[in-house]
Amino acid sequence: GMVILTTHQPLPGAADTVRRLALTGGEAGL
């Protein structure tokens, strides 16, 4: 899930989503 952070953000809100995923564990959110 961390790859998404460094690759690209398709949507403006994706940044917040990715942050939440990263904080919660990344893969757990997916």
Buried (B, 14 or more C-beta within 10 A) or exposed (E): BEEBBEEEEEEEEEEEEBEEBBEEEBEEEE
